[in-house]
Amino acid sequence: HVVPSHFFAQLGALRASPYGRTCSVTVVLRVREPLSWYRSYYDWAVLGRQRGGEARQQWGANFTDWLPPNLQSALLFLPGYSAQHAVRTSAPRPSRWRRISAALAQVDVLAPLERLDEAAAVVMHKAGFLQPTGYERFAPGPTSGAWSRRKAQLPVQASGDFCAAGPRLRACEAAVLAAAPDDHRLYQLAVERFAAQVASLRGVPTFARTLEAHF
């Protein structure tokens, strides 16, 4: 994740430095659809804690009982916020959209995760990379700790079962929408802004070649 207490605060100075004046500085931010983000984070860092009997007042008892507000935007843009703060809370967090907007104004490529390949091609075009921006998919295993070493494990469902297609999925979607309005706004902005950015490059021959070479 971006380190919000350092990265955006120092980006202006970087771009004004001799390095920034002679070299291209391209800032890329990819945003994940909120329900997908929460489900992934839950299965990675929270499910094991619930099964291991960690404090319910902190970690909740299931997926929708956990849901800290605006988790993705908080981790990206809120100084001092880290995974240890991603715990259950009954208090709504006020919108920080003004702070988010100020940071997004410094982002050159804002893209939804599902268009990562196209985003890589846009970065190649904007930054002038000589080689394709290839990558390998990596999925880390669940976090571990004292909770994972306990013999008595509670029968808590993973998000794929808890949010199974049908009424359960709709309930999860509604719960995440209520918990994360800033995250939804951020994701929608990424979808719209990236679509416009790609559309503006469609007639540029060099971009067409870059896009073809990347895929």
N, C-alpha and C positions, 0 to 999 in steps of 0.2 A: 504493500500500500504506500501511497504518497505519505510522507511525514509532514503533516500540515503545519506544525510549529516551526518548520525550517524551510521547506521547499518553496512555497508560494511567497513567503516573506523575503526570501533571498533571490527570487527569480528576476526581479527588476534590476537588482544590482549586478547580477550575472549578465544580463543583456546589455547593460550600460558599460560593462568592463571592456578592456581591450580585446579580450577573448570573444566576448559577445558581439563586438563590432566587426570582427574579422571572420567569425565563423557563424554558421547558421545554428540557432537554438530553436528546436522544434519540440513543443510540449504536447504530449499525447495522453489522453485520458479515456479509458474505456469504462463503460457503465453497464452493469448487469441488471436485467429485469428484476424488480424488487422481490417477488415471490421466489424466483429462482435463487437470488442472492441469499435470502433468509433460510431457505431450505438447505442450501449448501453449507452455510455457516453453522446451522443447527446440527446437521449430521456430523460435521467436522469437530465442533468444539463443545456442543451442549448436550447432545444425546447421551454420550458416555457419562457425563456428570449426573444427569437425571437417573440413569440406570444404576449408577454407583451410589445413589442416595445423598448427593450433595444438597446443601441447604435449599429447600424449596422456595423460600422467600427471595433467594438470589437467582436461582436457575429455573424455577417453575417446575411443573409436573409433566408437561407435554409441549408440543410445538407452539400452539397458540397461547398457552399459559406463560410462555417465555417472552418473546417478541419485544425487545427493547426498541424504543422509538427511533426512526430514521437512522438505522444502523450504518448503512452504506455511506451516506453523506457525512455522518459523524466521523467515521473512520478516515474518510478522505479529507475533510476540511476542518475538523474541530481540533484546535491545538490541545495536546495533552490527552486526547481520547485514545484509548487502546483497547485491545481485546478484553482486558480485565474489567473494563467498564460495561461490556456487552451483557449485562445481567438484567433480569426481570425487574421492571419498575412499574408502579401504579400511577406515577406522576407523569403527565404528558410533558414532553420537552418543547419549549417554544421554537417556532420556526427560525431558522438562521439563514433564510434565503438571501438576505443582503450580503452576508459573508460569502455564501456559495457563489452568487453572481459575480462578485469581485474577483474570485479565483478563476471562474470560468472565462472571464474576459481575457485571461492570460493563456488560455489553452488554444493551441493551433488546430488540433484534431480531436474532436469530441465524438466518440463513436459508441454505439451499443455493442455489447460483447458478441452478439450473434453475427455481426458484420466485421469480425476481426480481420479476415483475409483482405477484404476491401480496404479496411483501415490501414493495414500494412502497406498496401499499394499506394495509398494517399501519402503516407509518411515517406515512402521511397521517392515519390514525385516531389514533395515539398522540400525534403531534406537533401535530395540529390545523392542518395546512397548509390554506390556503384554495384552493389550486390543485392539480390533479393533478400527481403527481411523474413527469412524462413524461421520457423520455430517448431518446437516439439511440445506436445501436450503433456502436462504433468499434473497428476491428481494426488495430493498428499493424503496419507492415511489419517485417521482420527487422532486427535490429541490424546495424550495419556497422562496419568497422574495417580494419586492415591485412589481415586474413585475407580480406576480401571483394574486395580489389583484386589478389590474386594470380592469375596466369593459370592456374597448375596447380591444379585443383580435384579433390579426391578424390571417388570415387563413393560417397558416404555417403547412405543412404536417409533420407527424411523419416519422421517417426513414423507417418504414415498408411500407408506401405508397409511399414515395419519391423514395425509392430504390426497388420498386415492381419488380417481376420477369420479365425478358426480357431486352429490351434496357436500361431501367432505372437502373436495377441492374448492368448491365455491365458498365454503365457510373459511377456508384458509386464505383465499384471495381477499375476502372481505376483511378479515382480521389484519392482514398485512397492509391493505389500503388504509385502514383506520390508524394503524401504528406508524406508518411511514409516508405521510403526504409529501414531505420534501424529497424523499427517495423517488417517489413516482413522478414528481415534477422534474427532477433531474434526469430520469430515464427518458421521459417523453421529449425533453429538450435535446437529449443526445440523438434520439431517433430522427427528429425533425432537422436538427442542424447538420447531421452527417448526410442525410438524404440530399439536402440542398448543396452541401459541399461536393458530393459526388456528381450531382447533376451539373454543377458549374464546370466540372472538368471533363465531361463526356465528349466535348468537341475538341479537346486538346490532344493532338496526335501523340505527344510524348507520354501522356497519361494512359492513353489506350494501349500503347506498347508496354508500359510498365504493368498495367493490370493484366494483360495477356501473359506476360512473362512470369508474373507472380503465381498465377493459377496454372 
